[in-house]
Amino acid sequence: MREVEETLAHNLREVREKKGYTLKDVVKGTGYTEVSISRWETGTRIPKATVLYNLAKFYGVSVDRFFWK
């Protein structure tokens, strides 16, 4: 299971960076806190499905993009 969590965390950051967004941009666009986003991107916390849906919508990607290897 840890592998899935690490992949998710890595891909959340990768998608954000490839789209050219800073953490502050994502905060403004989604309403999530910078601390929460950072924790999701480091794997400290695992986001709920609704969070993944909202992030995918914000980034313009499908939710499954966060689980690619």
N, C-alpha and C positions, 0 to 999 in steps of 0.2 A: 504494500500500500504506500509506503514511503516514496517509492519511485514515482507514483502518480502525483503525489503532493509536490515533489521537487520539480517535475515537469510542468505542472500548473504554475507554480511560482515563477519559474524561469520564463515561461511563455507570457505570463501577464506583464512582466517587465519588458520582454522583447517586443511585444506588440506595441506597448506604449512608446518605447524608444524609436521603433521603426516608423511610427506615425508622427514622430517629432513632438510629442507631448511631454511636458514636465509634470511632476506630481501636482503642482499648483494648478496647471491646466485641467487635470482630471478632477481635482477638487471642485473647481468652478463649473465644470461640465456635468458632474454627476451628483454633487452634494455629499459625497463620502469624505471623511476626514483624511488628511495627509498621513496620519498615523495608521489608520486602517489600511489604506492603499499600500503603504510601505510594508506593513505586516503581511499582507497577502503576497506581495512580490518577493518577500524573503522566506516565505513558507512558515512564518511564525504562527499565522492563523490561516484557516481555510475559509474562503468566502462561501456564502450560501448560494444556492442556485439562482435566486433572484438577483443577487449581486452580479454573478457571472453574466446573466442575461443583460442587465443594465450596462455593464462594462462593454460587452460585445456590441450592443447597440450604439454606444458612444463612439467606439473605435471603428465601427462600420465593418465588423467581421462576424463570423458565426461563432457560437459558443464552442463548437468543437475545435476551433483554432487554438484555444487555450490548452488543449490536450494533445496536440501534435508532438511527435518525437522527432 
